[in-house]
Every structure is written in C-alpha cells, then in structure tokens.
Amino acid sequence: MRQTSLEAYEHIKPTLSLRQQEVLEVINRGPITSFDTAKALSLPINCVTGRIKELNDYGLVTDHSKVTDKNTGCKRTLWTTKRM
C-alpha cells in the first residue's frame, strides 16, 4: 500500500468490522478474486462479497482486472488495494 492508502486505512480502521479487516488483509497481498479470498479465509463466498463491496465503497479496494475462471469459463474480478 502507498503511504496515502495507509493513512486512509488508519483513519477508517476503527470503523471497520473484524471481517472487513480480515478481507482487506487478504486483498492487500495482491490481486485476488472474491472466491479465492473466501477460500483463503475458509469462509463461504457470501461472507466475503459484501465486505468487498463495502471496502470498495470506502475507497480501500478497487477492481484490478478481469480474469476467466478456467473451470467455469466465467469472468471474475481481481481485487486489489486502492493505490492513491
């Protein structure tokens, strides 16, 4: 994360839920899909997608690119921490 992103995170961190913080930490490791984020946290996908939307609304994460899932052929969004 860039310094400005870290400052934004520190400012908003007290208002983030534990689950939002966990999801943000996983996304901060690099571009990752919602599915892989859920897998990394051993959570159902529906516990992660809402948190990603909230983090996106806060301006902490952004969509990096789209990838095609090799198993389903569906497009998936790669999420990354927002670079300010």
C-alpha positions as protocol buffer text, in pm:
chain_id: "A"
residue {
  index: 1
  type: MET
  ca { x: 0 y: 0 z: 0 }
}
residue {
  index: 2
  type: ARG
  ca { x: 112 y: 353 z: -63 }
}
residue {
  index: 3
  type: GLN
  ca { x: 153 y: 594 z: 226 }
}
residue {
  index: 4
  type: THR
  ca { x: -172 y: 775 z: 145 }
}
residue {
  index: 5
  type: SER
  ca { x: -358 y: 443 z: 139 }
}
residue {
  index: 6
  type: LEU
  ca { x: -208 y: 350 z: 475 }
}
residue {
  index: 7
  type: GLU
  ca { x: -315 y: 685 z: 618 }
}
residue {
  index: 8
  type: ALA
  ca { x: -669 y: 637 z: 484 }
}
residue {
  index: 9
  type: TYR
  ca { x: -675 y: 285 z: 629 }
}
residue {
  index: 10
  type: GLU
  ca { x: -554 y: 401 z: 971 }
}
residue {
  index: 11
  type: HIS
  ca { x: -821 y: 671 z: 969 }
}
residue {
  index: 12
  type: ILE
  ca { x: -1105 y: 434 z: 885 }
}
residue {
  index: 13
  type: LYS
  ca { x: -974 y: 121 z: 1065 }
}
residue {
  index: 14
  type: PRO
  ca { x: -1166 y: 186 z: 1389 }
}
residue {
  index: 15
  type: THR
  ca { x: -1491 y: 179 z: 1191 }
}
residue {
  index: 16
  type: LEU
  ca { x: -1412 y: -144 z: 1002 }
}
residue {
  index: 17
  type: SER
  ca { x: -1557 y: -468 z: 1127 }
}
residue {
  index: 18
  type: LEU
  ca { x: -1326 y: -758 z: 1207 }
}
residue {
  index: 19
  type: ARG
  ca { x: -1444 y: -937 z: 890 }
}
residue {
  index: 20
  type: GLN
  ca { x: -1376 y: -628 z: 677 }
}
residue {
  index: 21
  type: GLN
  ca { x: -1025 y: -607 z: 824 }
}
residue {
  index: 22
  type: GLU
  ca { x: -962 y: -977 z: 751 }
}
residue {
  index: 23
  type: VAL
  ca { x: -1080 y: -942 z: 392 }
}
residue {
  index: 24
  type: LEU
  ca { x: -872 y: -627 z: 341 }
}
residue {
  index: 25
  type: GLU
  ca { x: -560 y: -802 z: 470 }
}
residue {
  index: 26
  type: VAL
  ca { x: -604 y: -1085 z: 218 }
}
residue {
  index: 27
  type: ILE
  ca { x: -669 y: -847 z: -72 }
}
residue {
  index: 28
  type: ASN
  ca { x: -365 y: -641 z: 28 }
}
residue {
  index: 29
  type: ARG
  ca { x: -140 y: -941 z: -52 }
}
residue {
  index: 30
  type: GLY
  ca { x: -206 y: -895 z: -422 }
}
residue {
  index: 31
  type: PRO
  ca { x: -479 y: -909 z: -682 }
}
residue {
  index: 32
  type: ILE
  ca { x: -723 y: -1182 z: -580 }
}
residue {
  index: 33
  type: THR
  ca { x: -1077 y: -1287 z: -667 }
}
residue {
  index: 34
  type: SER
  ca { x: -1365 y: -1290 z: -421 }
}
residue {
  index: 35
  type: PHE
  ca { x: -1372 y: -1669 z: -449 }
}
residue {
  index: 36
  type: ASP
  ca { x: -1003 y: -1702 z: -363 }
}
residue {
  index: 37
  type: THR
  ca { x: -1040 y: -1450 z: -79 }
}
residue {
  index: 38
  type: ALA
  ca { x: -1320 y: -1662 z: 68 }
}
residue {
  index: 39
  type: LYS
  ca { x: -1108 y: -1973 z: 25 }
}
residue {
  index: 40
  type: ALA
  ca { x: -807 y: -1809 z: 196 }
}
residue {
  index: 41
  type: LEU
  ca { x: -1027 y: -1718 z: 493 }
}
residue {
  index: 42
  type: SER
  ca { x: -1213 y: -2052 z: 496 }
}
residue {
  index: 43
  type: LEU
  ca { x: -1543 y: -1866 z: 464 }
}
residue {
  index: 44
  type: PRO
  ca { x: -1846 y: -1903 z: 238 }
}
residue {
  index: 45
  type: ILE
  ca { x: -1835 y: -1666 z: -59 }
}
residue {
  index: 46
  type: ASN
  ca { x: -2140 y: -1474 z: 67 }
}
residue {
  index: 47
  type: CYS
  ca { x: -1944 y: -1373 z: 379 }
}
residue {
  index: 48
  type: VAL
  ca { x: -1680 y: -1207 z: 159 }
}
residue {
  index: 49
  type: THR
  ca { x: -1858 y: -1043 z: -135 }
}
residue {
  index: 50
  type: GLY
  ca { x: -2050 y: -796 z: 80 }
}
residue {
  index: 51
  type: ARG
  ca { x: -1736 y: -700 z: 268 }
}
residue {
  index: 52
  type: ILE
  ca { x: -1552 y: -639 z: -60 }
}
residue {
  index: 53
  type: LYS
  ca { x: -1835 y: -414 z: -179 }
}
residue {
  index: 54
  type: GLU
  ca { x: -1818 y: -220 z: 148 }
}
residue {
  index: 55
  type: LEU
  ca { x: -1440 y: -184 z: 122 }
}
residue {
  index: 56
  type: ASN
  ca { x: -1481 y: -70 z: -238 }
}
residue {
  index: 57
  type: ASP
  ca { x: -1741 y: 187 z: -126 }
}
residue {
  index: 58
  type: TYR
  ca { x: -1492 y: 312 z: 138 }
}
residue {
  index: 59
  type: GLY
  ca { x: -1232 y: 353 z: -137 }
}
residue {
  index: 60
  type: LEU
  ca { x: -992 y: 97 z: 12 }
}
residue {
  index: 61
  type: VAL
  ca { x: -1009 y: -163 z: -267 }
}
residue {
  index: 62
  type: THR
  ca { x: -1064 y: -146 z: -639 }
}
residue {
  index: 63
  type: ASP
  ca { x: -1109 y: -387 z: -926 }
}
residue {
  index: 64
  type: HIS
  ca { x: -771 y: -463 z: -1079 }
}
residue {
  index: 65
  type: SER
  ca { x: -876 y: -659 z: -1386 }
}
residue {
  index: 66
  type: LYS
  ca { x: -1098 y: -940 z: -1505 }
}
residue {
  index: 67
  type: VAL
  ca { x: -986 y: -1300 z: -1544 }
}
residue {
  index: 68
  type: THR
  ca { x: -1158 y: -1603 z: -1687 }
}
residue {
  index: 69
  type: ASP
  ca { x: -1210 y: -1888 z: -1444 }
}
residue {
  index: 70
  type: LYS
  ca { x: -1052 y: -2192 z: -1610 }
}
residue {
  index: 71
  type: ASN
  ca { x: -1307 y: -2428 z: -1451 }
}
residue {
  index: 72
  type: THR
  ca { x: -1629 y: -2243 z: -1532 }
}
residue {
  index: 73
  type: GLY
  ca { x: -1531 y: -2008 z: -1814 }
}
residue {
  index: 74
  type: CYS
  ca { x: -1694 y: -1721 z: -1619 }
}
residue {
  index: 75
  type: LYS
  ca { x: -1530 y: -1381 z: -1584 }
}
residue {
  index: 76
  type: ARG
  ca { x: -1412 y: -1297 z: -1233 }
}
residue {
  index: 77
  type: THR
  ca { x: -1291 y: -969 z: -1089 }
}
residue {
  index: 78
  type: LEU
  ca { x: -945 y: -946 z: -938 }
}
residue {
  index: 79
  type: TRP
  ca { x: -949 y: -710 z: -639 }
}
residue {
  index: 80
  type: THR
  ca { x: -654 y: -510 z: -510 }
}
residue {
  index: 81
  type: THR
  ca { x: -597 y: -240 z: -251 }
}
residue {
  index: 82
  type: LYS
  ca { x: -651 y: 103 z: -396 }
}
residue {
  index: 83
  type: ARG
  ca { x: -341 y: 296 z: -488 }
}
residue {
  index: 84
  type: MET
  ca { x: -386 y: 666 z: -423 }
}
